């Protein structure tokens, strides 16, 4: 502090002492200033005394609890139809935050958990469990952009990660599930023993793709470049790309062409397909299912290359009209190095496509190998955490949750 600042401080102090003795002894401006100062100081002191040290520590513990549920709440999510759902985890218990059941009815500051930004600990935990520990588990706290985190929270927590579906949407989901199931049942009965890589057990993929295509069309997308595994390939061709039943069944009737010494070509579950479709909302899209060989994930860079080429041809703000979509099996996604290589190049200027949706079917077995013998990570998707992208885990037998997730991804 220099000399002038010292003199100013002394002058203000002298004026303040005079005002304390006789408010009329100072000018009206100083009188109003000191009255406002005392009022603000009194309110501050009152606010400080309302919240004691124990309450402050409890509030801090509640904030830590909220953060941890957002971070690892997926560990309590019910995702596996073959095992019982987890009910507790030591890192998510009350004791981990020095809280007890006695605190459940205590009110805490919790922004966005209620209109008043205050809620009981019981309500806070219920909201967090409904959002992050039911049929959907989310990994998004590794994102380093706070705006991206907030964008996701604002679309998950207010609706508890449940979609708001009208009756028409629900009927559409049911219709696509029926189509998927009946198609597989017919193939199994009619072509018993023939290889078809059934979608049974992952039927929710069909309504997911149906909604994704419709939502993408509504957002202005006009081309989808699709690469996928064997499993469900024929079902997707029929019920999403509108390939005729006649074409599908003819591939089962005979794989030998008597007019060609080399036969009719590749096996049916390697073949691609090009379709111009119209969504149920009336939008026109072209979907290109890329051919791929037995080494399934080798199609990944091919799809990205196709998508990038189409985007470069369209140019400018029309690049968003092209969406790359990749469907994987869990063992292949974790086990084939080309997946990691493609992810690693995805943000490089010369290769990026503006975002790819990856849909991974958890087969729970990699051809002949159980997950515990196939990878060292909890999830097959853990390799994708090298990128700042959200990862959604969803119970495959909860189609409405699956629909909500694919809508968020889109």
Secondary structure, 3 states (H helix, E strand, C coil): CCHHHHHHHHHHHHHHHHHHHCHHHCCHHHHHHHHHHHHHHHHHHHHHHHCCHHHHHHHHHHHHHHHHHHHHHHHHCCCCCCCCCCCCCHHHCHHHHCCCHHHCCCEEECCCCCCCCEEEHHHHHHHHHHHHCCCEEEECCCCCCHHHHHHHHHHHCCCCCCCCCCHHHHHHHHHHHHHHHHHHHHHHHHCCCCCCCCCCCCCHHHHHHHHHHHHHHHCCCCEEEEEECCCCHHHHHHHCCCCCHHHHHHHHHCCCCCCCCCCCCCCCCCCCEEEEEECCCCCEEEEEECCCCCCHHHHHHHHHHHHHHHHHHHCHHHHHHEEEEEEEEHHHHHHCHHHHHHHHHCCCCCCCCCCEEEEEECCCEECCEEHHHCCCCCCHHHHHHHCCCCEEEECCCCHHHHHHHHHHHC
